[in-house]
Amino acid sequence: MFFFRKYFIMKSVRFLTIALAVLISAAAANAQVVKKSEKDAKKKSETSVQITDRQQSFFEQREPSDADLQWTKVVYRSLDLTKGKNPALYYPEEPNADGEDLFFIIMRLLANDEIAAYEYLDGREMFTDEYRIKVREMLERFHIYFTDAKGSNEKHPKFAIENSDIPANEILSYYIIEKWEFDTRSNAMKARVDAICPVLHRTDEFGGEPVKYPMFWVKLNDIRPYIAQQYVFTDDDNNLPRYNIDDFFKLNMYSGDIYKVKNLRNLSLVQLYPDPDELKMAQDSIEKRLRAFDKNLWVPTREELQAQREAKEKELAEKEGEEGEETEEATEVKAEKKDKKKETKRTTKRGSKKEKQPKIKQRKAKNSSSSGAVKSVRNRKK
């Protein structure tokens, strides 16, 4: 009896030890899983948002086929980030709760080897692998401090750049390639932004005017999924960010001057029109032709003609209002001039008609000698 009791006690102790070991191993496994999940979450928060091919195709703006295109014009614009609604691309200067500006997004994507950038060739841009820039050389050229990131290799180099080392405050303008296309499907003119180039405004050690350094070209379709997640302020009166950066370019909310139009000689407008007045006239004429190209193809309706007349009348009224209020004497003088003009018109009209004047019979002077002789002859004949 004692032997069986001892055997039963030893067996239960062994069972308890095995159960405790299993519980300890399970707890350790759960702890490892929790630690791994925390590490993965930290990695995901540090790295950029992962974009799938499906998301990329959803945000991508497809180019019309050559069969549908009837007319196209390639225009280069310069967007000054201190004018109009363009400051939406500049602020915030450093990433904060509101997000980050366009240049921070581009530099982060380049550093993580998620997009491609191409050489600035001044009008002869080629978006092929042959002209793809090396990010390391670009960072060294513009003196941007960096370190090699984890997981970097020769085929896919990655870089770690501190926010304070990114010269976002020196990016004061952008160059964009704008394509104006008229296709047969929509029968309308559309302006599509094809590529964007950040321009670095950097001063020398001795000061003076800043020198512009175009850095590289980036295809807008490559960064659309990322900039579509960054909302910006476009109005000082409304502090609610209603549009993202992708909408900013799709809806042509930017304002910029045309500095070049694609031509055979690859000349800018400054080279073609050295005089500032002629340059401004050329820019305005190009802008008007682009805006009114599709309108000139169709006969305007009666409502459109009436709207054009009303618009012209408003412009004339605004011009008269800008000239200033006139004094009462000036208005009286104008009224007198108008009355005089009307009187002159009336007199000219009356003088133009030939009025019939009464004929006045003139009496002939009597010669006493001749008349008396004739009478005497007549009397004698009788």
Summary of the structure (lengths in Angstrom):
residues: 382
radius of gyration: 43.5
end to end distance: 211.1
largest distance: 212.8
contacts: 867
relative contact order: 0.10
helix: 47%
strand: 18%
